[in-house]
């Protein structure tokens, strides 16, 4: 999905065909932050595990995942921490670009 952010096929957005979608924000992508990316899913367990893998477990209660904290506590001991969070600077570059994504895809 690295080059398809915002695009659709048959009326369905790329990144929503399977359990997860991954988007890159590296140079030459639809949204450029120089580094980083995003993982999308509608599966609460995958979302919870992704938060733990990224090293963002300290923010779990504030990040929008719907997995109960008790379930996260069970996953925590067996889930490695890769500390792969996007930097605040990269996130600050991405956010305003998301607002213009639809127009960028159409052009």
N, C-alpha and C positions, 0 to 999 in steps of 0.2 A: 504493500500500500504506500510505499515511500513517496511516490510521485502522484498519487491519486487523491490526496486530501481534498475533500469537497466535491469530488466527482461522483457520478452515479452511473449505474448500468441497470436498465430495466426499472428505473425509478427507485432503486435501492442504493444507498451510499456505500462506496467502497469502505472496507473496514468493518462492515456489519454482516458479512456473509458467513462468518464462522464464529467461534467462541470469543476470539479476540481480533483486534485490528491494531497494527503498529504503524505509526507515522513518524517520519524523520523530519527534523527541522534543520538539517545540515544545509550547507550552501547548495544552490541550484534546485531547491525544493520549492513547493508552492508557498510555504512560509519558511523564512530563513531567520534562524537565531544564531547561526554559526555552530551550534551544537545542540544536542538534546533531541527529544522526541516525545511521543505520547502513545500510550496504550489505551485502547477503548474496549469496553466489554459491558454486557448487561448481566453478567453472572456475578453475584455478590461474593462467592467463594474465590473466584479468580481475581476479582478486584482486591479482596482482602489479602490474598497471597502476594499479589503484585506490590501492594503497599509495604508488606513485610520485606520482600526481596529488595525493594528499592532503598530500604533503610529509613523509611518515613514512619515507622511504627509509633514514634513519639507523638505524631500528629493524627493518629488513626481516628480519634473521635471527632476531628474537625475536617476530614478530607472528603466527606460525602459518601463513603462506602456504606453499604447497608448491612454488612456482616456484623452480627452481635459481638460485642467486646469479649464475651466469654469464649466464643469460638476462635477468635484471634489469639487469645491467651493459650489455647490448646495447640495452635499452629506454630506459635512463636518459638518454642524450643527446638523444633525440627526444621526451621526455615532459615537458611543462611541470609546474612545481611551483605548485599553487594555495594551499598552506599552509592547508588546510581541515580540520585536525585538530580533534576535539572537545577542549574544555578538560578538564583533570583534574577540576575541580569538577563539570562537567556529567556526566562519566563516573561520578563518585562518587555522584551523585544517581540515575543510571540503574541501576547494578548491583543495589542491594537491591530495586528495583521489579521487576526481571526475575524474582526468586524468587517473587513473588506474581502473575505475569502469568496463569497458567492459571486461578487462582481469580477474578481480575478479569474475564477473558473469559467465564467461566461465569455471572457474576452480572449 
